[in-house]
Amino acid sequence: MVKKIAVLDTTLRDGSQMEGISFSVKDKLRIAQKLDELGVAYIEGGWPGSNPKDAEFFARAKHLAWRQARLTAFGSTRHAQKSVTEDANVRALLEAETPAVVIVGKSSPMQVTEVLQTTLEENLAMIRETVAYVKAQGREVLFDAEHFFDGYKLDAAYAIETARVAAEAGADCVVLCDTNGGSLPSEVARIVAAVRKALPGVELGMHAHNDTGVAVANTLMAVEAGATHVQGTINGYGERCGNADLCTVIPNLQLKMGYQALANGDLTRLTEVARFVSEIANLRPNEHAPYVGRSAFAHKAGLHVSALLRNVNSYQHIDPALVGNKMRVLVSELSGRGNIAHKLAELALEVELDAEEIRRLAQRVKELESKGFQFEGADGSFELLVRRSQPDYKPPFVVSDFTVLVEKRTDKEIIAEATVKAEVEGAVMHTAAEGDGPVNALDRAMRKALLPFYPELDKVQLTDYKVRILDPQSATAALTRVLIDASDGQSSWTTVGCSVNIIEASFQALIDSLELPLLRRASP
């Protein structure tokens, strides 16, 4: 039988402690439902005794239908010298009415005496009484042994005693926490194995932070040493340097180590969940993240792509579809003919190019990239290169002149005005428009010229505009690259322009963004 690993996701609690993240209650509910669909065993929703937002989350979450995940509340042991029945945090923990709870307690003598400012004996009593009390209320109890690895290095016997006391009081799992994230994989493997030997029959878990960049490795080493429960966050979000990234831990456990980490879940949804959480967090996705990053299966070097065309496994460690991702071939100055041929197929362009035409196209890409253009992130402009190389190419419009005026006078708002002279289907259109800025003014002037002939362009909207300085040592005279994302509501494309003049670079990308949908429409 395949051995199971229970996964607890703490994105909503530990992940929300990351600098720059602030989830609303609605955000937390949406993420929790995605995690349930993914198939994690536990969803740690927050600390109900710490703030009104978490209390509201649990009040609303208990009325939702959960497919498989056990909603889990987080809280600490009772306070020193206080009865567990009178402790407000423990009471709030139970009032959340979750089927499982996580109780955190200190395992480091330094943390006990200097941070809690109590005795080692009292700390053990706090652990014992809180776990036993919550367990008696019918809850599944997970005990987070905070600062366990640091505590073990200071006093191994005491750290193990905290874990033993929690287990004897009824904890269903004792989770060893590398709270400061300072342990290395070899240390984790050795210490978990020692605890496994000292506490036979006790289910052990691992909670790793990434302060030394090895949280994922530490988690996997803990599993190899006997842990059957792991904790982490989607995309590795968390305080300081973050937590173990479940988007890497889960597929490593399932695809590399032979464990079942998702209870009746669907690993193919992993990439979707990673991007969903980053969107809700309002953080840019890590494009280079293992398994789920957009670049995780992106291939740029011509030699690599040539090999991939012969055997798709030659430069990929798994089929990206297993985690809901996909292979991408990039077109750049490093491209060979294989990159171009694969990209043509990927874009489903109905063009026929022989080997010499593909070679010339690859050379044209190299020449343009040497001037600052970049096509790996601008499929729209690459598609235009291909279409413009065809013998039957006929431009839907030609711009001969444009002028941009930006004026600021005393006590007046800045005015941006553009004029454009373009030939469209034999007619010369000379138009002018004002805008909120020079690019907006150019866009409006172009549309005045084009919409009478191509009314479908009214649906095309600029959705993003990015500027990159390529040689900052040139200061304000630097070469500038502009990327424009556009959409007609059904499909999207990205175009690129490059010039020492930011207006010219913007205009190049703008013209491409308007021409591409017209050429697509005209294709058979």
C-alpha positions in Angstrom: 0.0 0.0 0.0 1.1 3.6 -0.7 2.1 5.3 2.5 0.1 8.4 3.2 1.4 11.8 4.4 -1.0 14.2 6.0 -0.6 17.8 4.7 -1.6 20.8 6.7 -1.8 24.0 4.8 -1.2 27.1 6.9 -1.4 29.7 4.1 -4.3 31.4 5.9 -2.4 31.7 9.2 1.4 31.5 8.8 1.3 32.6 5.1 -0.7 35.7 6.0 2.2 36.8 8.2 4.3 37.5 5.2 5.2 41.1 4.6 2.8 42.6 2.0 0.0 40.1 2.5 -3.4 41.1 4.0 -6.2 38.6 3.4 -9.8 39.7 3.9 -12.3 37.2 5.3 -13.7 36.7 1.8 -10.2 36.1 0.5 -9.6 33.5 3.2 -12.8 31.7 2.5 -12.1 31.5 -1.3 -8.6 30.2 -0.7 -9.8 27.6 1.8 -12.3 26.2 -0.7 -9.5 26.0 -3.3 -7.3 24.1 -0.9 -10.2 21.7 -0.1 -10.6 21.0 -3.8 -6.9 20.4 -4.1 -7.1 17.7 -1.4 -5.0 18.8 1.6 -5.9 17.0 4.8 -6.0 20.1 7.1 -6.6 23.8 6.5 -5.3 26.0 9.3 -7.6 29.0 9.1 -6.0 31.3 11.7 -5.9 32.1 15.4 -9.5 32.8 16.5 -8.3 34.4 19.8 -6.0 36.9 18.2 -8.1 39.1 16.0 -11.8 39.7 14.9 -11.0 38.8 11.3 -10.0 35.2 12.2 -13.0 34.9 14.5 -15.3 35.9 11.7 -13.6 33.5 9.3 -14.3 30.6 11.6 -17.9 31.7 12.2 -18.6 31.7 8.5 -16.4 28.7 7.6 -18.2 26.3 9.8 -21.4 26.7 7.7 -19.6 25.7 4.5 -19.6 22.2 3.1 -16.0 20.8 3.2 -15.3 17.9 0.8 -12.4 16.4 2.6 -10.2 18.9 4.4 -10.5 19.2 8.2 -10.8 22.9 9.1 -8.3 23.6 11.9 -8.0 26.5 14.4 -4.6 27.5 15.8 -3.9 28.6 19.4 -1.4 28.5 22.2 -1.2 26.6 25.4 -2.8 28.2 28.4 -1.0 31.2 30.0 1.4 30.5 32.9 -0.2 30.4 36.3 -3.7 30.4 34.8 -6.4 27.7 34.8 -7.0 26.2 31.4 -10.7 26.6 31.8 -10.3 30.3 32.4 -7.9 31.0 29.6 -9.5 33.3 27.0 -7.4 32.0 24.1 -8.2 28.4 24.8 -11.9 29.4 25.1 -11.8 31.1 21.7 -10.0 28.1 20.2 -12.9 25.8 21.2 -15.6 28.4 20.2 -14.3 28.2 16.6 -15.9 24.7 16.6 -13.4 23.2 14.2 -12.9 19.4 14.1 -9.2 19.8 14.6 -7.0 22.3 16.5 -3.3 23.1 16.6 -1.9 23.9 20.0 1.5 25.6 20.0 3.8 25.2 23.0 7.4 25.9 23.7 10.1 23.2 23.4 13.2 25.3 23.9 14.3 26.0 27.5 15.5 29.5 26.5 12.1 30.3 25.1 10.4 29.1 28.3 12.6 31.0 30.8 13.4 34.2 28.8 10.4 34.7 26.6 7.5 33.2 28.6 9.4 34.0 31.8 8.2 30.9 33.6 9.7 27.6 34.8 10.4 24.5 32.7 8.0 22.5 35.0 5.2 25.1 34.5 5.7 24.9 30.7 5.2 21.2 30.8 2.0 21.6 32.9 0.8 24.2 30.4 1.3 21.7 27.5 -0.2 18.8 29.4 -3.3 20.5 30.7 -4.2 22.4 27.4 -3.8 19.3 25.2 -5.8 17.1 27.6 -8.5 19.7 28.0 -9.0 20.4 24.3 -8.9 16.6 23.6 -11.6 16.1 26.2 -13.8 18.4 24.2 -13.8 15.9 21.3 -11.3 17.7 19.1 -8.4 16.2 17.1 -5.3 17.8 18.6 -2.1 18.6 16.7 0.7 19.8 19.0 3.2 22.3 17.4 6.4 21.9 19.4 7.7 25.5 18.7 11.4 26.0 18.4 11.9 22.3 18.7 15.1 22.0 16.8 16.8 24.9 18.5 15.6 23.6 21.8 16.9 20.1 21.0 20.4 21.6 20.4 20.3 23.3 23.7 18.7 20.5 25.8 17.7 17.4 23.9 16.1 15.7 26.9 13.8 18.7 27.7 12.8 19.2 24.0 11.8 15.5 23.8 10.0 15.7 27.1 7.7 18.5 25.8 6.8 16.2 22.9 6.3 13.2 25.2 4.0 15.2 27.5 1.9 16.3 24.6 1.6 12.8 23.3 0.7 11.3 26.7 -1.9 14.1 27.2 -3.6 12.9 24.0 -2.1 14.8 21.1 -2.8 13.0 17.8 0.3 14.3 16.2 3.4 16.0 17.6 4.8 18.5 15.0 8.5 19.4 15.3 8.9 23.0 14.3 12.0 24.7 12.9 10.6 28.0 13.9 13.6 30.1 13.2 14.4 28.2 10.0 18.1 27.8 11.0 18.4 24.0 10.8 20.0 22.2 7.9 18.7 19.0 6.3 21.4 16.7 7.9 20.4 18.1 11.4 16.7 17.6 10.7 17.2 14.0 9.6 19.3 13.2 12.7 17.0 14.9 15.2 13.7 13.5 13.8 15.2 10.0 13.7 16.3 10.5 17.4 12.8 11.6 18.4 11.3 8.7 16.4 13.4 6.3 18.4 12.7 8.0 21.8 8.9 8.2 21.2 7.9 5.0 19.4 4.3 5.0 18.2 3.9 8.8 18.3 2.9 10.3 15.0 5.5 13.0 14.2 5.1 16.0 11.9 7.4 18.7 10.4 6.9 22.5 10.2 9.8 24.2 8.5 10.7 27.8 7.8 12.9 28.9 5.0 15.5 31.2 6.6 18.4 29.1 5.3 16.6 28.4 2.0 16.1 24.7 2.8 12.6 24.5 4.2 11.5 22.1 1.4 14.6 19.9 1.8 14.1 19.8 5.6 10.5 18.8 5.2 11.4 15.9 2.9 14.3 14.8 5.1 11.9 14.7 8.1 9.6 12.4 6.1 12.4 10.1 5.3 13.3 10.0 9.0 9.8 9.0 9.9 7.5 12.0 9.9 4.0 11.3 8.5 2.6 14.8 8.7 3.9 18.0 7.0 3.0 21.6 7.2 3.6 24.5 4.8 2.0 27.1 2.6 1.1 27.7 -1.0 4.0 29.4 -2.8 6.0 29.3 0.4 4.4 32.4 1.8 5.2 33.2 5.4 7.0 35.4 7.8 10.5 36.5 7.1 11.8 34.2 4.3 8.6 32.1 4.3 7.5 28.5 5.0 8.1 25.3 3.2 6.5 25.6 -0.2 3.7 23.0 -0.5 3.8 23.5 -4.3 7.2 21.8 -4.2 6.7 19.6 -1.2 3.5 17.9 -2.4 4.7 16.9 -5.9 8.1 15.8 -4.6 6.3 13.5 -2.1 3.9 12.1 -4.7 6.0 12.0 -7.9 9.5 11.4 -6.5 9.1 9.6 -3.2 6.0 7.5 -3.7 3.8 8.9 -1.0 0.2 9.9 -1.2 0.1 13.6 0.0 -3.3 14.6 -1.3 -6.3 12.8 0.2 -8.5 12.0 -2.9 -7.1 15.2 -4.4 -6.1 16.2 -7.9 -2.4 17.1 -8.3 -3.2 18.5 -11.8 -4.8 21.4 -10.0 -1.6 22.4 -8.2 -0.5 25.1 -10.7 -4.0 26.6 -10.8 -4.1 26.8 -7.0 -0.6 28.4 -6.8 -1.6 31.1 -9.3 -5.0 31.6 -7.7 -3.5 32.2 -4.3 -0.9 34.6 -5.7 -3.6 36.6 -7.4 -5.7 36.8 -4.2 -2.6 37.8 -2.3 -1.9 40.5 -4.9 1.6 39.2 -5.4 3.4 38.5 -8.7 3.7 34.7 -9.2 7.2 33.4 -9.0 7.7 32.5 -12.6 10.7 30.2 -11.8 9.1 28.3 -9.0 9.6 24.5 -9.3 6.6 22.6 -10.8 4.1 25.5 -10.9 6.1 28.4 -12.2 5.5 29.6 -15.8 9.1 29.0 -16.6 9.3 25.6 -14.8 9.0 23.8 -18.1 10.1 26.7 -20.5 13.0 25.9 -22.9 15.1 28.6 -24.5 18.4 27.1 -25.7 18.4 25.8 -29.2 20.3 22.7 -28.3 17.7 21.8 -25.6 14.8 22.4 -27.9 16.4 20.3 -30.6 16.7 17.4 -28.1 13.1 17.9 -26.9 11.8 17.5 -30.4 13.4 14.1 -30.4 12.5 13.0 -26.9 10.3 15.3 -24.7 11.9 13.9 -21.6 15.4 14.9 -22.6 15.3 18.2 -20.7 12.2 17.7 -18.4 12.1 15.7 -15.2 8.4 15.1 -15.3 5.4 15.6 -17.7 4.2 19.1 -16.7 0.6 18.1 -17.2 0.9 16.0 -13.9 0.9 19.3 -12.0 -1.3 21.2 -14.3 1.5 23.1 -16.0 2.7 23.0 -19.6 5.8 23.0 -21.6 6.8 26.2 -23.4 9.4 26.9 -26.0 10.9 30.4 -26.0 12.0 32.3 -29.0 15.1 34.4 -28.4 18.6 35.2 -29.6 19.5 31.7 -28.3 17.0 30.0 -30.5 17.7 27.5 -33.2 15.5 26.3 -36.0 13.8 23.9 -33.6 12.6 26.7 -31.4 11.1 28.5 -34.4 9.4 25.4 -35.8 8.0 24.4 -32.3 6.8 28.0 -31.7 5.0 28.0 -35.1 3.2 24.8 -34.1 2.4 26.1 -30.6 0.8 29.3 -32.1 -1.1 27.2 -34.6 0.0 29.4 -37.4 -1.1 28.1 -40.8 2.1 29.0 -42.6 4.5 26.8 -44.5 8.2 27.7 -44.1 11.0 25.6 -45.5 14.3 25.1 -43.6 15.9 28.2 -45.2 13.0 30.5 -44.3 13.1 29.2 -40.7 16.8 29.9 -40.6 16.2 33.5 -41.9 13.5 34.0 -39.3 15.7 32.8 -36.5 18.4 35.2 -37.7 16.0 38.1 -37.8 15.0 37.3 -34.2 18.7 37.3 -33.2 19.3 40.7 -35.0 16.3 42.3 -33.3 17.2 41.0 -29.8 20.7 42.4 -30.3 19.0 45.8 -30.6 17.0 45.3 -27.4 13.9 43.6 -28.5 12.8 40.5 -26.6 10.4 38.0 -28.1 10.2 35.3 -25.4 7.6 37.5 -23.6 6.1 38.9 -26.7 4.4 36.2 -28.7 2.3 38.7 -30.5 5.3 40.5 -32.1 6.9 37.1 -33.0 3.7 36.1 -34.7 3.8 39.4 -36.7 7.4 38.7 -37.7 6.2 35.4 -39.2 3.1 36.9 -40.9 5.2 39.8 -42.3 7.7 37.3 -43.8 5.0 35.7 -46.0 5.0 36.6 -49.7 1.3 37.5 -49.6 1.6 39.8 -46.6 -0.4 43.0 -47.0 -0.3 45.5 -44.1 -3.9 46.5 -43.1 -2.5 50.1 -42.6 0.7 52.0 -42.8 1.7 54.8 -40.5 3.8 57.4 -42.3 4.0 60.1 -39.6 3.1 60.8 -36.0 3.6 63.7 -33.7 3.2 63.9 -29.9 3.0 67.1 -28.0 3.0 67.3 -24.2 2.4 70.7 -22.8 2.5 72.1 -19.2 1.8 75.8 -18.5 1.5 77.6 -15.2 -1.7 76.8 -13.3 -2.8 74.5 -16.1 -3.0 70.7 -16.2 -0.6 68.7 -18.5 -2.0 68.3 -22.0 -1.0 65.4 -24.2 -2.0 65.6 -27.9 -1.0 63.3 -30.8 -1.4 63.5 -34.6 -1.2 60.5 -36.9 -1.0 60.2 -40.7 -1.8 56.7 -41.9 -2.8 55.1 -45.2 -5.7 52.7 -44.8 -7.1 50.8 -47.8 -5.8 53.5 -50.2 -7.1 56.4 -48.1 -4.8 58.8 -46.3 -6.2 59.5 -42.8 -4.8 62.5 -40.9 -6.2 62.4 -37.3 -5.5 64.1 -33.9 -6.6 63.3 -30.4 -5.9 64.3 -26.8 -5.2 61.8 -24.1 -4.3 61.3 -20.5 -0.7 60.8 -21.6 1.3 60.5 -24.8 0.6 56.8 -25.3 -3.1 57.2 -24.6 -3.2 60.2 -27.1 -1.4 58.1 -29.8 -3.8 55.2 -29.2 -6.9 57.5 -29.6 -5.5 59.1 -32.7 -4.8 55.7 -34.3 -8.3 54.5 -33.5 -9.8 57.6 -35.1 -7.9 56.6 -38.3 -8.7 52.9 -38.2 -12.1 52.4 -36.7 -14.0 53.6 -39.8 -12.4 50.8 -41.7 -12.0 48.2 -38.9 -14.8 48.7 -36.3 -13.7 45.4 -34.6 -10.8 47.2 -33.2 -13.2 48.9 -30.8 -13.1 45.6 -28.7 -9.3 45.7 -28.5 -8.1 47.2 -25.2 -4.6 47.7 -23.7 -4.6 45.7 -20.5 -1.0 46.2 -19.3 2.0 48.4 -20.1 5.5 47.6 -18.9 8.7 49.6 -19.3 12.2 48.2 -18.9 15.5 50.3 -19.0 18.1 48.2 -20.7 21.3 50.2 -20.1 20.8 52.2 -16.9 24.3 53.6 -17.1 23.0 55.8 -20.0 20.6 57.5 -17.5 17.8 59.3 -19.2 19.3 58.4 -22.7 18.9 54.7 -21.9 17.6 52.1 -24.4 14.1 51.4 -23.4 11.9 48.3 -24.0 8.1 48.5 -23.9 5.7 45.6 -23.6 2.0 46.0 -24.2 -0.6 43.4 -23.3 -3.8 43.7 -25.3 -7.0 41.8 -25.4 -10.2 41.7 -27.4 -12.1 39.9 -24.6 -11.6 36.5 -26.1 -7.8 36.2 -26.6 -4.8 38.1 -25.4 -1.4 39.0 -26.9 1.8 40.8 -26.0 3.8 43.0 -28.3 7.2 44.7 -27.9 8.9 47.9 -29.0 12.5 49.1 -28.3 14.1 52.5 -28.8 16.2 55.1 -26.9 13.0 57.2 -27.3 10.3 55.8 -25.0 7.5 57.3 -27.2 8.9 55.5 -30.2 9.2 52.2 -28.3 5.6 52.6 -27.1 4.4 53.4 -30.6 6.1 50.3 -32.1 4.4 48.0 -29.5 1.1 49.9 -29.9 1.1 49.5 -33.7 1.8 45.8 -33.4 -1.0 45.3 -30.9 -3.5 46.8 -33.3 -2.2 45.1 -36.5 -2.1 41.6 -35.1 -5.9 41.1 -34.6 -6.6 42.4 -38.1 -4.1 39.9 -39.7 -5.6 37.1 -37.6 -9.1 38.0 -38.9 -7.9 38.0 -42.5 -6.3 34.6 -42.2 -8.2 31.7 -43.8 
